Amino acid sequence: MTRRSMVLAAAAPVASIGLALVVSSIVLLAVGSNPVSAYTTMMEYGTRLETVVDTLNRATPLYISAVAVAIGFRMNLFNIGVEGQYRLAAIVSAYVGAQLELWGPLHVLIIVVVAMSVGSAYAAIPGVLKVTRGVNEVISTIMLNAISVALASYLLVEWAIDDESLNTGTERISESGRMPDLNRFAEIFTREIGKGRELRGFLLVAIVVGIAYHVLINRTRIGFDLRATGSNPFAAHASGVPPGRTIVIAMALSGLVAGLVSLPQILGDTYRYDNNFTAQLGFSGIAVALVGRNHPAGIAVGALLFGFLDSVAVVLDFSGDAPREIVTIMQAVIIFSVVVGYEVVRRIRATDEARAAADALASRSEVAA
């Protein structure tokens, strides 16, 4: 990779963060806050060990959600239904997990397999609709999100609820089905983690998901088919790649990963599906995937950035240095500027490639003459 290529690769994310700081500073000044004081408070609080643990815990489901979205993106499929897929997977896996009492690793494995299976099956529906009836996946996944919310509420009230008088949630998963935290491992390299913070063990699963995603997309035949179909579906079809089957596989794989999004909470925090279930992670995953450019390392950076901003937002209310909504503004500006920045970089690279091709053609013409 040339120096120019490296600069172009880093230009969009760096510029987006810089622009977010500038815009946020203007907003802070407009509401009478000191940007320097606000950013200093965010950095001081955000670099504490306990806040770093919070950041990692928040980044874990964001990363998994973004990988699920990115699988579809690599084939030019917009799976906006991750929200519904992981919600349905959450209540089913939590219910099944609460009914079992097994050897720990096997118990956790069954919960994970159930969640992935439900997410994959639910995501395959829009894939089949697109192939057989030509239904756009954006429309079908939006509709399936609404169905998932209603279905989860119905199942919670009519089927899986633990206490009808309190309307709280499913039964709690027993000790054997809970994933241990990573505090002891982390404390080998740091001080003792205080304030009741626990580094969730599902962080390791997220790392495995990232590695598996990289291998799948770049080192397997299925990944090649996905990338080829996404880049040029007509050429891929002419070379023997079946577009219909590839679409269904891509959506099913995306849902397979989406089913894992809720498990950091279910296996490491609440141990059940309840009224405090975390929503909107599917939509946040779309933003993280865009920021990370569908690359596993880039997605990790985006998830950590969004996790950090979410973690430090709470301190702004207590310090009085700035309204916590400034974090939302920063996230929105980062998303917008990254999307624009990557498109600018793409056009610059296309111009460079065209110029290089023209120069090479001119050189050959001179030699031939």
N, C-alpha and C positions, 0 to 999 in steps of 0.2 A: 504494500500500500504506500503510495507516494505521500509526501507531506501535504500536498493540496487536498488529497482525498481524506486524510486524517482531519484536517482543519474543517472540511465540509461536513464530515460525520459528526464533529463536536459542535458545529456552529448552531444548529437548530436548538438542541436542548439548553446549551449555555445561554443563547440569546433569549430563550423563553423565560428562563429563571431571572435573568437580568431585567427583562421587560416587566415581569410580574412584580419585582421589587420596586421598579420605578412607578408603575401604576398604583401599587398599594401605598407607596409613600405619598403620592399625590392625594389619594383618598384619605389617608390619615391626617395629612395637613388640612384638608378641607373640613374634617370633623373636629379639628382642634387638638389632635394627638401628635406626639413626637415620634416620628418614624424610628429614629435611632434608639430611643428608649424602648419602643415596642420590640424591635428586632433583637436588642440586647437581652430583654427578658425572655424572648422565645428561645434564643440560643443557650442562655444559662440554664433554663429549665429543661430544654430538650436534650442537653448533654449529660444530665444526671442518669445514673445507672437505672433507676426505677423507670424513668421516662423512656430510656432506650428499650427496656423490656416492653413497655406499652407500645412503643413504635413497632417493634418486631411482631407483637401479637396482632396489632392492627394491620400490618403489612401482609401477614400470612394469608388471610382469606382474600385480600385484594389481589395478591399475586396469583393465587389459584384461579380466581375469577377472570383475571386478565388473560391467563394462558388459555382458558376455555374459549374466550372470545377470539383470541389470536389464531386458534386452530381454524376457525371459520374464516377469519380475515385472509389467511394464507391462500384460500380458495375463492376469495371475493364473495364470501357468504357472510351476511351480517346477522349473526346470532344474537339478537337483542333479547332472547328469551332465557338467558342464564338466570335471571332473577326468579322466574317461575320454576325452572328446572331444579335449582338448589333448594327452593322452599319446599317443593313436594318431596324431594329426596330427604330433606331434614325430618319432616314429620313421620315418614314411613320408617326411616332408619332408626329414629329415636324410639318409636313404638316397638319395632322388632327387637332392638337392643334391650329394652326394658323387660321383655318377656323371657330373656335368656339368662342363664347362670352357668358360665363355662370357664375354662382355663383362659386367663387374661388375654394373651396374644390372639387366641382363636376367637374370643368374644369380640375384640376390637376389629379383627379382620372381617368378621361377618357383617358388622355394622358398616364398615367401609365398602364392602362388596355390595351390600343392599343399596347404599346411597348412590354408588356409581351406576348400578344397574337401573335404578329408577330414573336418574338424571339422563342416562343414555337413551332409555326407551322413550322418555318424554321429548327429548330433543330430536329423535328420529322421526317423530310425527310431521314436523314442518318439512323435513327432508323428503319424506315420501310424498307429501302434498305438492311440493315443488316439482318433483319428477313426474308424478302421475297426472297432476291437474294444473301445473304451471302456476301455482299459488306462490307469490313472492314471500320469501322467508321473513322479511321484516313485518309484513302484515300478520302472517300466521303466528309468529312468535309473540307479537304484542297481544294478540287475542288469547294465546295460550298462557301468557302471564296472568291475565285477568282470571282465566279459568283456574289456574293453579292457586291463586290467592283465595278464591271462593271455595275450591275443593279442600284446601288445607284447613280453612275455618270450619267447614262442614265436618271433616274427619275429626278435628279436635273436639268439637262439641258433641258429636253423635257417636263417636267410635273410640277415641283414644284418651279422652279426658280423665284426669286422675281424681279430681274433686269437683263434682258438679256445682256445689254450693259456692266454691271460690272461683271456678272457671279458670284454673291456673295453667294446666298443661298436661302433658303425658306423664306417666310414671317415671321416676328417676331411674337411670341406668345404674345397675349395681356396681360395686367397686371393681369387679373383674373386667367390666367393659369401659373403664375410664383410662385415658392415656396419661401416663405420669408426666410431670413437668420436667424441665431441663435445668432447674435451679442449681442442683449439685454440680452438674457439668459446667455450667457457666461460672460458678463461683470458684472453680479451679483457676480461672484466669482473672477474676475480678474479686471485689469484696463481697460480703454477704448481701444478698438482695433483700431489701427491707420493705416496709409499708405493705406487707401482704401481697406483693407482686409475685406472679408466677410466670415464668417463660414457658409458654405452651409447647408441649412435645410435638404438636402437629407441624411445627416449623420444619422438622426433618422431612416430613411427608411432602411439604411444599418444595423443598430442595430436590427431592426425588422426582417430583412432577416436572420441575424445570429441566432436569437432565433428560428425563424420558421424552419431553416435548422436543428438545434439541435433537436427540437421536432419531425420533420418529420423523421429523420434518426433513432432516439433512442426511440421514444414513439408511433410510428404508425405502422400499419400492412404493409403499403407500404414501409416504411423504413426498416422493418425487411426483407421483400422480397428482397429489393435491396441488403442489406448486406449479406443475405444468398446466393443469386445468385452470388454475387461477390466473396464470400469466397469459395463456392463449388457449381457450377452450377448443377452438376449431382445429388448431394444430395438434393438440393433445388427442382429440377424438380421431383425427386422421392417422395418428401414430399407434392407435389401438387402445387408448385409455377410455373406458366406458364412462361417459359423463354422469349418467344417472346414478350408477352405483357409487361413484366417487362422491357425489353430493350427499347421498344418504350416509356414507361412511364418515364424511367430514362432520356432519351434524351429530351423528351418534358419538363420535370421539369427543366433540366439543361438550356434549351433555355428560359424557362419562367423567370428564374433569369437573364440570359444573356441579355434579353431585357431591363433590368433596368440599365445596365452599363453606357449608355450614358446620362441618365436623370439628373445626377448631373450637367452636363454641360448645357444641353438644358433648364432645369427648373430653374437653378440658376446662369447662366453666359451669354451665347450667346443668349438664348431664340429662337434658330433656328438651323437648320442644315446648315453649310456653309463650305467654303473651308478651314477653320481653325479647322475643326472637329478633335478631338484627336483620333489618331489611336494607334494600338499596345497594347491596354489595355487587349485584349483577351489573347495574348501571355504572357504578364506580369502576368496575373492571373494564368496561369499554374505554373509559378515559385513560386508565393506566396502560392498556394495550396500545392506545394511540400514542401516548407519551413514549412508551418503550419501543415503538416501531415494530411490534410483534416479535422482537428478539428476546430470548429468555433473560439475558443479562440486562438489556434495556428495560424490560418489564420489572425486573427486580429493583432497579434504580427508581423507576416510577412508583412502585408500591411502597418503597421505603420513604420516598419524598412525601407521598400522600399520607402515609402512616405517621410520619413526623409532624406534619402540619395538623393532622387530627389530634395528635397527642398534646401538642403545645397550645391548642386553641383554648383549652379550659383555663390555663393560667392567665390569659388575657383578661378574663372576667374578674378574677380576684385581684390582679395587680392594678387594674384601672388604666393601664398604659394604652389600650386600644380595644375596640369592640371585637369580639371573637369572630364576627362575620368577615373580618379582613382576611381570615384564612380561606374562606369560601371564594372570596374575590381573587386571591392569589392562585388557587387551584384552577379557577375558570380561565384566568389569563394565561396560565401555563398551558392548558389544553389548547386554547385558541392559537397561541403563538407557535406552539410546537407543530400543529397541523399546517399552519401557513409556512412555517420555516422549512419543514420537510419538503413541501411542494416547491418552494424556491430552490432548495438544494437539488431536488430532482431535475428541475429545468436547467440549472447550471451544469450538472453532470451530463445531461443530454446534449447541451451545447458543446461541452468539451469533447464528448465522444464524436459528435458530428465534425468538429474541427479537426480532430485527430485523424478521422477517416478520410477527410478531404486532403489533408496534408500527405497521408500515406499514398493516396491515389495520385496526387500531383507528383510525388517523388518517383513512383513507378512509371508515370508517363514520361518524365524527364530521362529516366534510364533507358526506356524503350526507344526514345527519340535519338 
